[in-house]
Amino acid sequence: MKKPFVISISGLSGSGKTAVTNALRSQLVNAAVISFDDYGDSVYLNRDINDWSEDSNDDEWHTEPVAADVERLLNNQLDYIVLDYPFGYGNRLVGQYINLAVYIDVPLDVALARRIIRDYTSRDKNTNVADVEEVSLAGLGKELHFYLSRSRSTYARMPEMQKPTSDLVVDGTKTPGEIADEILSHINTLNRLGTLIDGNDIKLATESDLYHILDIDPFRRIDLICHAIKHGGCYIAVYNGIIKGLAIMNYTFFDNGFIELLMVAEKYRQCGVGSALLNHLFTVCKTQKIFASTNKSNETMRKLLGKTGFTFCGEIDALDEGDPEMFFFRKVAK
C-alpha cells in the first residue's frame, strides 16, 4: 500500500499556518490534518520558550503524541497528511515522516499585527468575547512590552532556524488560497519529475549500472564508483528506469559509516531524491553513527544534512584553500 504524502506547514505565530492548512485541505482529496495546537500543554517544553530559543533544540519538545498520530494515519488509506506544526524537519521524531516541509515566511510586524487582531479584536460568534481574558489597552500594552523585552528576539530567531531546512519557502503576505496553490503547484512538479517518496526505488548498484551512473557524474569518477559497486557500497535512486542519484557509503571513517559521495542528477535536484537516499542509508548503516562532510560553500548539501537530522561536529581548514571541509554526524537506530 502506498503511504500518504506528509506535508508540514511551519511558520511564526501569526504567519497563517492554520489558514493555509485549511485552504490546502479544501483542495486535497482524501487528506487528514494534524494540528499541533490540539495537543495543548502535553507537547510543551520544560522551560521558558525564550530561554530555549537561545540554544534551541527542537527535539526538546515532547512530540511523541504527534508522532504517534502520524504513524497511525500512515497506515490509513489516505493520499495526504497535512501537519499544522511549527518545526518542519527540526524535530527528528516527527521530521522523519515528512515528505515536504513548507515554511511560511512573514515579516515580524505582519505576524505581530495578525496576533493582535486575532487575540484582542476577534470575537467568539456565540459569546461575543475575545480570545483572551484581559481585553484592554493595558492588557495589550503589557503584551507589547513583553514582546519588545523578551519574545521579539525569539520570533526573530525562528526564521533562521526553519528556513534553511525547509523544502519550500512561501511568501506569507499572500492569501492562504494563493499559498495553497503554490504548494500544490510544487507537489505537482515533484510528481511530474517522479519524486521518491520512500525507499522502494533505491537499490545497490551493479556493474551493469556503471555507465548510466557516469552519465549523471560530471567528474566521471569511474575508479571511485567501480570500487564502491564492487564492495557493495554504491546505492542508486531509480525511477521508471532512470538513475536520478547515487550515494556511496563505506566504513573507513574510524570504523563508522561515512557518506563519501552523494549526488543527484541536475534535472532532479530539489525533488526529494537526496533525502530519500540519505534515509535509505540510515536503514542499512551497520554502525550507530553515520558521518558526512561537505565544503562550507556547499549550502545545498548543508541544508540537506540539516533537514535529515545531521549535527555539525567540526571542520578542517587545510584541504581546500579558503573553503573549510565541514563534518556532520547523525545517530541511527539499531
ChimeraX attribute file (.defattr): number of C-alpha atoms within 10 A of each C-alpha:
attribute: neighborCount
match mode: 1-to-1
recipient: residues
	/A:1	6
	/A:2	12
	/A:3	16
	/A:4	23
	/A:5	19
	/A:6	22
	/A:7	23
	/A:8	28
	/A:9	26
	/A:10	28
	/A:11	27
	/A:12	23
	/A:13	16
	/A:14	23
	/A:15	24
	/A:16	26
	/A:17	25
	/A:18	20
	/A:19	17
	/A:20	23
	/A:21	25
	/A:22	17
	/A:23	18
	/A:24	23
	/A:25	18
	/A:26	12
	/A:27	13
	/A:28	15
	/A:29	10
	/A:30	12
	/A:31	19
	/A:32	18
	/A:33	19
	/A:34	18
	/A:35	16
	/A:36	17
	/A:37	12
	/A:38	11
	/A:39	13
	/A:40	8
	/A:41	9
	/A:42	12
	/A:43	17
	/A:44	14
	/A:45	15
	/A:46	10
	/A:47	9
	/A:48	9
	/A:49	13
	/A:50	15
	/A:51	12
	/A:52	15
	/A:53	18
	/A:54	11
	/A:55	8
	/A:56	15
	/A:57	12
	/A:58	20
	/A:59	15
	/A:60	14
	/A:61	15
	/A:62	17
	/A:63	20
	/A:64	13
	/A:65	14
	/A:66	20
	/A:67	17
	/A:68	13
	/A:69	12
	/A:70	22
	/A:71	13
	/A:72	10
	/A:73	19
	/A:74	19
	/A:75	12
	/A:76	13
	/A:77	13
	/A:78	16
	/A:79	16
	/A:80	20
	/A:81	24
	/A:82	24
	/A:83	27
	/A:84	25
	/A:85	21
	/A:86	22
	/A:87	26
	/A:88	30
	/A:89	27
	/A:90	22
	/A:91	20
	/A:92	19
	/A:93	18
	/A:94	24
	/A:95	21
	/A:96	16
	/A:97	19
	/A:98	19
	/A:99	24
	/A:100	24
	/A:101	25
	/A:102	24
	/A:103	28
	/A:104	25
	/A:105	20
	/A:106	21
	/A:107	15
	/A:108	17
	/A:109	10
	/A:110	14
	/A:111	20
	/A:112	20
	/A:113	12
	/A:114	16
	/A:115	17
	/A:116	16
	/A:117	13
	/A:118	15
	/A:119	17
	/A:120	20
	/A:121	14
	/A:122	15
	/A:123	15
	/A:124	10
	/A:125	8
	/A:126	6
	/A:127	7
	/A:128	9
	/A:129	14
	/A:130	17
	/A:131	14
	/A:132	14
	/A:133	10
	/A:134	12
	/A:135	14
	/A:136	11
	/A:137	10
	/A:138	10
	/A:139	14
	/A:140	15
	/A:141	11
	/A:142	11
	/A:143	13
	/A:144	16
	/A:145	13
	/A:146	12
	/A:147	15
	/A:148	10
	/A:149	9
	/A:150	13
	/A:151	17
	/A:152	16
	/A:153	14
	/A:154	18
	/A:155	19
	/A:156	14
	/A:157	13
	/A:158	16
	/A:159	19
	/A:160	10
	/A:161	16
	/A:162	24
	/A:163	21
	/A:164	18
	/A:165	25
	/A:166	24
	/A:167	21
	/A:168	17
	/A:169	18
	/A:170	18
	/A:171	15
	/A:172	23
	/A:173	16
	/A:174	13
	/A:175	14
	/A:176	19
	/A:177	17
	/A:178	17
	/A:179	22
	/A:180	23
	/A:181	16
	/A:182	16
	/A:183	21
	/A:184	15
	/A:185	12
	/A:186	16
	/A:187	17
	/A:188	13
	/A:189	13
	/A:190	17
	/A:191	13
	/A:192	9
	/A:193	15
	/A:194	18
	/A:195	21
	/A:196	23
	/A:197	22
	/A:198	19
	/A:199	17
	/A:200	12
	/A:201	16
	/A:202	22
	/A:203	15
	/A:204	16
	/A:205	23
	/A:206	15
	/A:207	10
	/A:208	8
	/A:209	13
	/A:210	14
	/A:211	12
	/A:212	12
	/A:213	22
	/A:214	14
	/A:215	12
	/A:216	18
	/A:217	17
	/A:218	9
	/A:219	8
	/A:220	13
	/A:221	11
	/A:222	14
	/A:223	9
	/A:224	13
	/A:225	22
	/A:226	17
	/A:227	13
	/A:228	21
	/A:229	19
	/A:230	12
	/A:231	10
	/A:232	15
	/A:233	20
	/A:234	24
	/A:235	23
	/A:236	25
	/A:237	25
	/A:238	18
	/A:239	16
	/A:240	8
	/A:241	8
	/A:242	12
	/A:243	19
	/A:244	26
	/A:245	25
	/A:246	27
	/A:247	25
	/A:248	24
	/A:249	23
	/A:250	20
	/A:251	17
	/A:252	11
	/A:253	13
	/A:254	7
	/A:255	12
	/A:256	17
	/A:257	23
	/A:258	23
	/A:259	20
	/A:260	20
	/A:261	16
	/A:262	19
	/A:263	19
	/A:264	22
	/A:265	17
	/A:266	12
	/A:267	10
	/A:268	16
	/A:269	16
	/A:270	16
	/A:271	23
	/A:272	20
	/A:273	27
	/A:274	26
	/A:275	20
	/A:276	23
	/A:277	26
	/A:278	19
	/A:279	16
	/A:280	19
	/A:281	23
	/A:282	21
	/A:283	12
	/A:284	12
	/A:285	19
	/A:286	17
	/A:287	16
	/A:288	13
	/A:289	17
	/A:290	24
	/A:291	21
	/A:292	22
	/A:293	21
	/A:294	21
	/A:295	19
	/A:296	15
	/A:297	13
	/A:298	12
	/A:299	12
	/A:300	14
	/A:301	17
	/A:302	23
	/A:303	16
	/A:304	20
	/A:305	23
	/A:306	19
	/A:307	24
	/A:308	22
	/A:309	21
	/A:310	20
	/A:311	17
	/A:312	16
	/A:313	12
	/A:314	12
	/A:315	15
	/A:316	12
	/A:317	12
	/A:318	10
	/A:319	10
	/A:320	10
	/A:321	8
	/A:322	11
	/A:323	15
	/A:324	17
	/A:325	19
	/A:326	19
	/A:327	19
	/A:328	20
	/A:329	19
	/A:330	19
	/A:331	14
	/A:332	16
	/A:333	11
	/A:334	11
